């Protein structure tokens, strides 16, 4: 109880799900299970206390959607980041405090 695990993916993969998960008093894990998905863009900076989802939008391209884990709120950065043609991401990493 109280232990926290940080998840990262190998090169060439993007993390979807929670970047950190904590063992709760009811013996379950906070957040959502992480998954590593292959993609040509490099994983952007991994925000702590955030969940990451993704959509491949025809009009925008591959877009990461961030939400803060329970008990945390967005205090800065971007909720959505899109992979650009040059391999970089739009916006700034979200800050969940």
N, CA, C and O atoms as a printed pandas DataFrame, in Angstrom:
     atom_number atom_name residue_name chain_id  residue_number  x_coord  y_coord  z_coord
0              1         N          UNK        A               1    0.850   -1.179    0.000
1              2        CA          UNK        A               1    0.000    0.000    0.000
2              3         C          UNK        A               1    0.894    1.239    0.000
3              4         O          UNK        A               1    1.836    1.347    0.785
4              5         N          UNK        A               2    0.573    2.171   -0.900
5              6        CA          UNK        A               2    1.356    3.395   -0.996
6              7         C          UNK        A               2    2.501    3.342   -1.985
7              8         O          UNK        A               2    3.084    4.376   -2.310
8              9         N          UNK        A               3    2.835    2.151   -2.472
9             10        CA          UNK        A               3    3.919    2.038   -3.449
10            11         C          UNK        A               3    3.459    2.599   -4.791
11            12         O          UNK        A               3    2.311    2.408   -5.195
12            13         N          UNK        A               4    4.368    3.293   -5.476
13            14        CA          UNK        A               4    4.053    3.883   -6.772
14            15         C          UNK        A               4    4.976    3.310   -7.830
15            16         O          UNK        A               4    6.176    3.152   -7.603
16            17         N          UNK        A               5    4.407    2.998   -8.993
17            18        CA          UNK        A               5    5.159    2.452  -10.113
18            19         C          UNK        A               5    5.094    3.452  -11.261
19            20         O          UNK        A               5    4.031    3.999  -11.551
20            21         N          UNK        A               6    6.236    3.692  -11.919
21            22        CA          UNK        A               6    6.315    4.578  -13.071
22            23         C          UNK        A               6    6.481    3.720  -14.319
23            24         O          UNK        A               6    7.317    2.817  -14.343
24            25         N          UNK        A               7    5.699    3.990  -15.347
25            26        CA          UNK        A               7    5.753    3.222  -16.585
26            27         C          UNK        A               7    6.351    4.055  -17.708
27            28         O          UNK        A               7    6.078    5.250  -17.827
28            29         N          UNK        A               8    7.176    3.405  -18.536
29            30        CA          UNK        A               8    7.743    4.004  -19.745
30            31         C          UNK        A               8    7.744    2.925  -20.821
31            32         O          UNK        A               8    7.693    1.732  -20.519
32            33         N          UNK        A               9    7.804    3.354  -22.070
33            34        CA          UNK        A               9    7.838    2.408  -23.186
34            35         C          UNK        A               9    9.195    2.464  -23.876
35            36         O          UNK        A               9    9.927    3.447  -23.766
36            37         N          UNK        A              10    9.516    1.383  -24.592
37            38        CA          UNK        A              10   10.757    1.334  -25.349
38            39         C          UNK        A              10   10.663    2.284  -26.544
39            40         O          UNK        A              10    9.577    2.722  -26.923
40            41         N          UNK        A              11   11.817    2.590  -27.123
41            42        CA          UNK        A              11   11.898    3.466  -28.287
42            43         C          UNK        A              11   10.994    2.945  -29.402
43            44         O          UNK        A              11   10.946    1.743  -29.662
44            45         N          UNK        A              12   10.284    3.851  -30.050
45            46        CA          UNK        A              12    9.389    3.472  -31.138
46            47         C          UNK        A              12    7.977    3.165  -30.682
47            48         O          UNK        A              12    7.124    2.807  -31.494
48            49         N          UNK        A              13    7.721    3.301  -29.379
49            50        CA          UNK        A              13    6.395    3.033  -28.822
50            51         C          UNK        A              13    5.930    4.233  -28.005
51            52         O          UNK        A              13    6.739    4.936  -27.400
52            53         N          UNK        A              14    4.625    4.455  -27.995
53            54        CA          UNK        A              14    4.019    5.518  -27.195
54            55         C          UNK        A              14    3.204    4.896  -26.083
55            56         O          UNK        A              14    2.535    3.884  -26.289
56            57         N          UNK        A              15    3.255    5.495  -24.906
57            58        CA          UNK        A              15    2.503    4.994  -23.765
58            59         C          UNK        A              15    1.085    5.551  -23.770
59            60         O          UNK        A              15    0.878    6.759  -23.881
60            61         N          UNK        A              16    0.114    4.651  -23.650
61            62        CA          UNK        A              16   -1.280    5.035  -23.470
62            63         C          UNK        A              16   -1.745    4.427  -22.160
63            64         O          UNK        A              16   -1.445    3.267  -21.877
64            65         N          UNK        A              17   -2.461    5.179  -21.369
65            66        CA          UNK        A              17   -2.887    4.743  -20.046
66            67         C          UNK        A              17   -2.215    5.615  -19.001
67            68         O          UNK        A              17   -1.811    6.739  -19.302
68            69         N          UNK        A              18   -2.090    5.122  -17.795
69            70        CA          UNK        A              18   -1.488    5.909  -16.716
70            71         C          UNK        A              18    0.030    5.784  -16.725
71            72         O          UNK        A              18    0.574    4.692  -16.886
72            73         N          UNK        A              19    0.701    6.910  -16.551
73            74        CA          UNK        A              19    2.159    6.904  -16.495
74            75         C          UNK        A              19    2.655    6.475  -15.125
75            76         O          UNK        A              19    3.759    5.944  -15.002
76            77         N          UNK        A              20    1.844    6.702  -14.089
77            78        CA          UNK        A              20    2.159    6.229  -12.742
78            79         C          UNK        A              20    0.916    5.586  -12.149
79            80         O          UNK        A              20   -0.206    6.010  -12.425
80            81         N          UNK        A              21    1.122    4.558  -11.331
81            82        CA          UNK        A              21    0.009    3.909  -10.626
82            83         C          UNK        A              21    0.451    3.646   -9.192
83            84         O          UNK        A              21    1.590    3.251   -8.941
84            85         N          UNK        A              22   -0.465    3.870   -8.263
85            86        CA          UNK        A              22   -0.175    3.719   -6.842
86            87         C          UNK        A              22   -1.068    2.645   -6.244
87            88         O          UNK        A              22   -2.257    2.573   -6.552
88            89         N          UNK        A              23   -0.487    1.806   -5.384
89            90        CA          UNK        A              23   -1.264    0.783   -4.689
90            91         C          UNK        A              23   -2.108    1.475   -3.614
91            92         O          UNK        A              23   -1.577    2.128   -2.715
92            93         N          UNK        A              24   -3.420    1.321   -3.722
93            94        CA          UNK        A              24   -4.363    1.987   -2.827
94            95         C          UNK        A              24   -4.676    1.125   -1.605
95            96         O          UNK        A              24   -4.400   -0.075   -1.617
96            97         N          UNK        A              25   -5.249    1.716   -0.545
97            98        CA          UNK        A              25   -5.585    0.958    0.671
98            99         C          UNK        A              25   -6.514   -0.234    0.423
99           100         O          UNK        A              25   -6.487   -1.200    1.185
100          101         N          UNK        A              26   -7.336   -0.181   -0.633
101          102        CA          UNK        A              26   -8.230   -1.303   -0.940
102          103         C          UNK        A              26   -7.543   -2.365   -1.804
103          104         O          UNK        A              26   -8.195   -3.258   -2.345
104          105         N          UNK        A              27   -6.206   -2.251   -1.924
105          106        CA          UNK        A              27   -5.362   -3.204   -2.655
106          107         C          UNK        A              27   -5.651   -3.244   -4.151
107          108         O          UNK        A              27   -5.475   -4.279   -4.793
108          109         N          UNK        A              28   -6.093   -2.124   -4.701
109          110        CA          UNK        A              28   -6.214   -1.967   -6.148
110          111         C          UNK        A              28   -5.225   -0.884   -6.568
111          112         O          UNK        A              28   -4.662   -0.186   -5.724
112          113         N          UNK        A              29   -5.017   -0.749   -7.876
113          114        CA          UNK        A              29   -4.093    0.258   -8.397
114          115         C          UNK        A              29   -4.868    1.470   -8.889
115          116         O          UNK        A              29   -5.946    1.328   -9.465
116          117         N          UNK        A              30   -4.327    2.652   -8.667
117          118        CA          UNK        A              30   -4.920    3.876   -9.192
118          119         C          UNK        A              30   -4.711    3.928  -10.706
119          120         O          UNK        A              30   -3.904    3.183  -11.260
120          121         N          UNK        A              31   -5.454    4.820  -11.361
121          122        CA          UNK        A              31   -5.254    5.039  -12.791
122          123         C          UNK        A              31   -5.762    3.913  -13.658
123          124         O          UNK        A              31   -6.570    3.086  -13.234
124          125         N          UNK        A              32   -5.267    3.899  -14.891
125          126        CA          UNK        A              32   -5.672    2.890  -15.873
126          127         C          UNK        A              32   -4.448    2.104  -16.333
127          128         O          UNK        A              32   -3.342    2.644  -16.341
128          129         N          UNK        A              33   -4.628    0.827  -16.720
129          130        CA          UNK        A              33   -3.486    0.019  -17.152
130          131         C          UNK        A              33   -2.770    0.652  -18.349
131          132         O          UNK        A              33   -3.423    1.095  -19.294
132          133         N          UNK        A              34   -1.445    0.697  -18.317
133          134        CA          UNK        A              34   -0.693    1.263  -19.436
134          135         C          UNK        A              34   -0.554    0.263  -20.578
135          136         O          UNK        A              34   -0.617   -0.950  -20.378
136          137         N          UNK        A              35   -0.364    0.802  -21.774
137          138        CA          UNK        A              35   -0.142   -0.022  -22.956
138          139         C          UNK        A              35    0.877    0.705  -23.822
139          140         O          UNK        A              35    0.845    1.932  -23.922
140          141         N          UNK        A              36    1.772   -0.035  -24.441
141          142        CA          UNK        A              36    2.769    0.553  -25.332
142          143         C          UNK        A              36    2.367    0.272  -26.777
143          144         O          UNK        A              36    2.246   -0.883  -27.187
144          145         N          UNK        A              37    2.163    1.342  -27.541
145          146        CA          UNK        A              37    1.660    1.244  -28.905
146          147         C          UNK        A              37    2.747    1.717  -29.871
147          148         O          UNK        A              37    3.318    2.790  -29.675
148          149         N          UNK        A              38    3.045    0.918  -30.928
149          150        CA          UNK        A              38    4.086    1.342  -31.868
150          151         C          UNK        A              38    3.674    2.600  -32.631
151          152         O          UNK        A              38    2.517    2.749  -33.022
152          153         N          UNK        A              39    4.643    3.510  -32.839
153          154        CA          UNK        A              39    4.378    4.727  -33.595
154          155         C          UNK        A              39    5.692    5.354  -34.019
155          156         O          UNK        A              39    6.724    5.125  -33.388
156          157         N          UNK        A              40    5.662    6.153  -35.097
157          158        CA          UNK        A              40    6.896    6.752  -35.618
158          159         C          UNK        A              40    7.368    7.954  -34.810
159          160         O          UNK        A              40    8.551    8.292  -34.862
160          161         N          UNK        A              41    6.485    8.605  -34.068
161          162        CA          UNK        A              41    6.903    9.747  -33.242
162          163         C          UNK        A              41    7.492    9.241  -31.929
163          164         O          UNK        A              41    7.078    8.206  -31.408
164          165         N          UNK        A              42    8.447    9.973  -31.413
165          166        CA          UNK        A              42    9.021    9.616  -30.118
166          167         C          UNK        A              42    8.048    9.989  -29.012
167          168         O          UNK        A              42    7.291   10.951  -29.136
168          169         N          UNK        A              43    8.074    9.219  -27.931
169          170        CA          UNK        A              43    7.218    9.516  -26.779
170          171         C          UNK        A              43    7.584   10.890  -26.235
171          172         O          UNK        A              43    8.749   11.138  -25.926
172          173         N          UNK        A              44    6.608   11.789  -26.114
173          174        CA          UNK        A              44    6.927   13.083  -25.510
174          175         C          UNK        A              44    7.215   12.918  -24.026
175          176         O          UNK        A              44    7.009   11.845  -23.460
176          177         N          UNK        A              45    7.685   13.976  -23.410
177          178        CA          UNK        A              45    7.970   13.957  -21.978
178          179         C          UNK        A              45    6.792   13.335  -21.235
179          180         O          UNK        A              45    5.638   13.685  -21.480
180          181         N          UNK        A              46    7.090   12.417  -20.332
181          182        CA          UNK        A              46    6.040   11.691  -19.625
182          183         C          UNK        A              46    5.594   12.458  -18.385
183          184         O          UNK        A              46    6.362   12.594  -17.434
184          185         N          UNK        A              47    4.352   12.962  -18.387
185          186        CA          UNK        A              47    3.868   13.686  -17.214
186          187         C          UNK        A              47    3.499   12.723  -16.090
187          188         O          UNK        A              47    2.969   11.642  -16.347
188          189         N          UNK        A              48    3.777   13.108  -14.853
189          190        CA          UNK        A              48    3.379   12.281  -13.717
190          191         C          UNK        A              48    1.933   12.582  -13.357
191          192         O          UNK        A              48    1.431   13.673  -13.627
192          193         N          UNK        A              49    1.274   11.620  -12.752
193          194        CA          UNK        A              49   -0.119   11.722  -12.310
194          195         C          UNK        A              49   -1.072   12.001  -13.470
195          196         O          UNK        A              49   -2.111   12.635  -13.286
196          197         N          UNK        A              50   -0.715   11.524  -14.672
197          198        CA          UNK        A              50   -1.563   11.753  -15.843
198          199         C          UNK        A              50   -1.930   10.434  -16.503
199          200         O          UNK        A              50   -1.169    9.467  -16.454
200          201         N          UNK        A              51   -3.105   10.406  -17.120
201          202        CA          UNK        A              51   -3.534    9.310  -17.975
202          203         C          UNK        A              51   -3.404    9.797  -19.412
203          204         O          UNK        A              51   -3.644   10.969  -19.702
204          205         N          UNK        A              52   -3.023    8.889  -20.312
205          206        CA          UNK        A              52   -2.822    9.261  -21.705
206          207         C          UNK        A              52   -3.679    8.371  -22.593
207          208         O          UNK        A              52   -3.632    7.145  -22.495
208          209         N          UNK        A              53   -4.458    8.999  -23.456
209          210        CA          UNK        A              53   -5.218    8.286  -24.471
210          211         C          UNK        A              53   -4.749    8.786  -25.826
211          212         O          UNK        A              53   -3.991    9.754  -25.895
212          213         N          UNK        A              54   -5.183    8.149  -26.900
213          214        CA          UNK        A              54   -4.751    8.586  -28.226
214          215         C          UNK        A              54   -5.849    8.364  -29.252
215          216         O          UNK        A              54   -6.644    7.429  -29.152
216          217         N          UNK        A              55   -5.871    9.240  -30.233
217          218        CA          UNK        A              55   -6.778    9.128  -31.368
218          219         C          UNK        A              55   -5.979    9.413  -32.626
219          220         O          UNK        A              55   -5.107   10.282  -32.632
220          221         N          UNK        A              56   -6.276    8.678  -33.698
221          222        CA          UNK        A              56   -5.664    8.976  -34.988
222          223         C          UNK        A              56   -6.723    9.707  -35.799
223          224         O          UNK        A              56   -7.549    9.083  -36.465
224          225         N          UNK        A              57   -6.693   11.032  -35.738
225          226        CA          UNK        A              57   -7.722   11.853  -36.359
226          227         C          UNK        A              57   -7.316   12.231  -37.782
227          228         O          UNK        A              57   -6.244   12.801  -37.986
228          229         N          UNK        A              58   -8.164   11.917  -38.776
229          230        CA          UNK        A              58   -7.815   12.233  -40.169
230          231         C          UNK        A              58   -7.471   13.707  -40.391
231          232         O          UNK        A              58   -6.576   14.023  -41.175
232          233         N          UNK        A              59   -8.172   14.599  -39.710
233          234        CA          UNK        A              59   -7.944   16.029  -39.927
234          235         C          UNK        A              59   -6.730   16.563  -39.176
235          236         O          UNK        A              59   -6.155   17.575  -39.576
236          237         N          UNK        A              60   -6.329   15.895  -38.090
237          238        CA          UNK        A              60   -5.246   16.408  -37.250
238          239         C          UNK        A              60   -4.024   15.506  -37.202
239          240         O          UNK        A              60   -2.912   15.991  -36.997
240          241         N          UNK        A              61   -4.205   14.211  -37.385
241          242        CA          UNK        A              61   -3.116   13.266  -37.233
242          243         C          UNK        A              61   -3.178   12.578  -35.881
243          244         O          UNK        A              61   -4.201   12.623  -35.198
244          245         N          UNK        A              62   -2.077   11.940  -35.497
245          246        CA          UNK        A              62   -2.030   11.173  -34.253
246          247         C          UNK        A              62   -1.989   12.136  -33.077
247          248         O          UNK        A              62   -1.053   12.925  -32.946
248          249         N          UNK        A              63   -2.999   12.073  -32.226
249          250        CA          UNK        A              63   -3.156   13.030  -31.135
250          251         C          UNK        A              63   -3.216   12.324  -29.792
251          252         O          UNK        A              63   -3.989   11.383  -29.614
252          253         N          UNK        A              64   -2.398   12.778  -28.844
253          254        CA          UNK        A              64   -2.439   12.277  -27.474
254          255         C          UNK        A              64   -3.380   13.159  -26.669
255          256         O          UNK        A              64   -3.353   14.384  -26.793
256          257         N          UNK        A              65   -4.211   12.535  -25.845
257          258        CA          UNK        A              65   -5.172   13.250  -25.012
258          259         C          UNK        A              65   -4.855   12.920  -23.562
259          260         O          UNK        A              65   -4.847   11.753  -23.172
260          261         N          UNK        A              66   -4.598   13.940  -22.771
261          262        CA          UNK        A              66   -4.203   13.757  -21.377
262          263         C          UNK        A              66   -5.336   14.115  -20.426
263          264         O          UNK        A              66   -6.116   15.032  -20.682
264          265         N          UNK        A              67   -5.412   13.379  -19.330
265          266        CA          UNK        A              67   -6.285   13.747  -18.215
266          267         C          UNK        A              67   -5.514   13.459  -16.934
267          268         O          UNK        A              67   -4.669   12.565  -16.892
268          269         N          UNK        A              68   -5.810   14.216  -15.905
269          270        CA          UNK        A              68   -5.121   14.016  -14.628
270          271         C          UNK        A              68   -5.798   12.901  -13.838
271          272         O          UNK        A              68   -7.016   12.735  -13.901
272          273         N          UNK        A              69   -4.998   12.141  -13.095
273          274        CA          UNK        A              69   -5.538   11.069  -12.270
274          275         C          UNK        A              69   -6.367   11.656  -11.135
275          276         O          UNK        A              69   -6.251   12.836  -10.806
276          277         N          UNK        A              70   -7.203   10.812  -10.545
277          278        CA          UNK        A              70   -8.083   11.242   -9.460
278          279         C          UNK        A              70   -7.281   11.917   -8.349
279          280         O          UNK        A              70   -6.241   11.413   -7.926
280          281         N          UNK        A              71   -7.774   13.055   -7.885
281          282        CA          UNK        A              71   -7.098   13.798   -6.833
282          283         C          UNK        A              71   -6.107   14.826   -7.350
283          284         O          UNK        A              71   -5.530   15.577   -6.564
284          285         N          UNK        A              72   -5.900   14.871   -8.662
285          286        CA          UNK        A              72   -4.977   15.822   -9.279
286          287         C          UNK        A              72   -5.742   16.638  -10.315
287          288         O          UNK        A              72   -6.747   16.178  -10.856
288          289         N          UNK        A              73   -5.264   17.850  -10.590
289          290        CA          UNK        A              73   -5.913   18.680  -11.604
290          291         C          UNK        A              73   -4.864   19.341  -12.490
291          292         O          UNK        A              73   -3.718   19.537  -12.084
292          293         N          UNK        A              74   -5.281   19.679  -13.708
293          294        CA          UNK        A              74   -4.382   20.274  -14.690
294          295         C          UNK        A              74   -4.023   21.697  -14.273
295          296         O          UNK        A              74   -4.901   22.546  -14.121
296          297         N          UNK        A              75   -2.733   21.952  -14.091
297          298        CA          UNK        A              75   -2.264   23.267  -13.650
298          299         C          UNK        A              75   -1.414   23.957  -14.709
299          300         O          UNK        A              75   -0.925   25.064  -14.481
300          301         N          UNK        A              76   -1.234   23.326  -15.852
301          302        CA          UNK        A              76   -0.445   23.920  -16.925
302          303         C          UNK        A              76   -0.205   22.914  -18.028
303          304         O          UNK        A              76   -0.503   21.729  -17.876
304          305         N          UNK        A              77    0.333   23.387  -19.140
305          306        CA          UNK        A              77    0.598   22.511  -20.271
306          307         C          UNK        A              77   -0.640   22.299  -21.118
307          308         O          UNK        A              77   -1.620   23.035  -20.998
308          309         N          UNK        A              78   -0.593   21.293  -21.974
309          310        CA          UNK        A              78   -1.656   21.048  -22.950
310          311         C          UNK        A              78   -2.402   19.756  -22.660
311          312         O          UNK        A              78   -1.800   18.758  -22.264
312          313         N          UNK        A              79   -3.719   19.778  -22.859
313          314        CA          UNK        A              79   -4.527   18.564  -22.710
314          315         C          UNK        A              79   -4.419   17.677  -23.942
315          316         O          UNK        A              79   -4.606   16.464  -23.850
316          317         N          UNK        A              80   -4.115   18.276  -25.104
317          318        CA          UNK        A              80   -3.999   17.546  -26.364
318          319         C          UNK        A              80   -2.655   17.879  -27.004
319          320         O          UNK        A              80   -2.238   19.037  -27.024
320          321         N          UNK        A              81   -1.980   16.853  -27.529
321          322        CA          UNK        A              81   -0.732   17.064  -28.258
322          323         C          UNK        A              81   -0.773   16.223  -29.520
323          324         O          UNK        A              81   -1.106   15.039  -29.474
324          325         N          UNK        A              82   -0.432   16.838  -30.654
325          326        CA          UNK        A              82   -0.510   16.169  -31.948
326          327         C          UNK        A              82    0.884   16.004  -32.538
327          328         O          UNK        A              82    1.717   16.907  -32.473
328          329         N          UNK        A              83    1.117   14.824  -33.116
329          330        CA          UNK        A              83    2.393   14.530  -33.766
330          331         C          UNK        A              83    2.477   15.325  -35.071
331          332         O          UNK        A              83    1.592   15.233  -35.922
332          333         N          UNK        A              84    3.550   16.107  -35.219
333          334        CA          UNK        A              84    3.738   16.908  -36.425
334          335         C          UNK        A              84    4.575   16.123  -37.440
335          336         O          UNK        A              84    5.199   15.116  -37.106
336          337         N          UNK        A              85    4.574   16.605  -38.677
337          338        CA          UNK        A              85    5.287   15.927  -39.763
338          339         C          UNK        A              85    6.779   15.791  -39.479
339          340         O          UNK        A              85    7.415   14.847  -39.949
340          341         N          UNK        A              86    7.345   16.726  -38.712
341          342        CA          UNK        A              86    8.779   16.663  -38.413
342          343         C          UNK        A              86    9.109   15.747  -37.234
343          344         O          UNK        A              86   10.264   15.663  -36.817
344          345         N          UNK        A              87    8.083   15.053  -36.690
345          346        CA          UNK        A              87    8.295   14.114  -35.591
346          347         C          UNK        A              87    8.203   14.745  -34.213
347          348         O          UNK        A              87    8.351   14.052  -33.206
348          349         N          UNK        A              88    7.962   16.050  -34.151
349          350        CA          UNK        A              88    7.807   16.714  -32.853
350          351         C          UNK        A              88    6.321   16.783  -32.492
351          352         O          UNK        A              88    5.459   16.440  -33.301
352          353         N          UNK        A              89    6.039   17.227  -31.280
353          354        CA          UNK        A              89    4.662   17.312  -30.788
354          355         C          UNK        A              89    4.249   18.762  -30.595
355          356         O          UNK        A              89    5.068   19.603  -30.224
356          357         N          UNK        A              90    2.980   19.053  -30.847
357          358        CA          UNK        A              90    2.448   20.378  -30.561
358          359         C          UNK        A              90    2.282   20.531  -29.051
359          360         O          UNK        A              90    2.278   19.540  -28.320
360          361         N          UNK        A              91    2.145   21.763  -28.589
361          362        CA          UNK        A              91    1.843   22.027  -27.186
362          363         C          UNK        A              91    2.981   21.698  -26.238
363          364         O          UNK        A              91    4.113   21.444  -26.649
364          365         N          UNK        A              92    2.645   21.711  -24.965
365          366        CA          UNK        A              92    3.607   21.430  -23.897
366          367         C          UNK        A              92    3.068   20.305  -23.025
367          368         O          UNK        A              92    1.857   20.090  -22.974
368          369         N          UNK        A              93    3.963   19.574  -22.330
369          370        CA          UNK        A              93    3.491   18.488  -21.459
370          371         C          UNK        A              93    2.536   19.029  -20.397
371          372         O          UNK        A              93    2.775   20.098  -19.835
372          373         N          UNK        A              94    1.458   18.298  -20.119
373          374        CA          UNK        A              94    0.540   18.745  -19.078
374          375         C          UNK        A              94    1.184   18.629  -17.698
375          376         O          UNK        A              94    2.065   17.799  -17.474
376          377         N          UNK        A              95    0.729   19.469  -16.791
377          378        CA          UNK        A              95    1.208   19.435  -15.414
378          379         C          UNK        A              95    0.016   19.120  -14.525
379          380         O          UNK        A              95   -0.916   19.917  -14.420
380          381         N          UNK        A              96    0.046   17.957  -13.885
381          382        CA          UNK        A              96   -1.031   17.539  -12.984
382          383         C          UNK        A              96   -0.530   17.641  -11.548
383          384         O          UNK        A              96    0.421   16.960  -11.165
384          385         N          UNK        A              97   -1.165   18.484  -10.767
385          386        CA          UNK        A              97   -0.776   18.680   -9.369
386          387         C          UNK        A              97   -1.947   18.407   -8.453
387          388         O          UNK        A              97   -1.817   18.519   -7.234
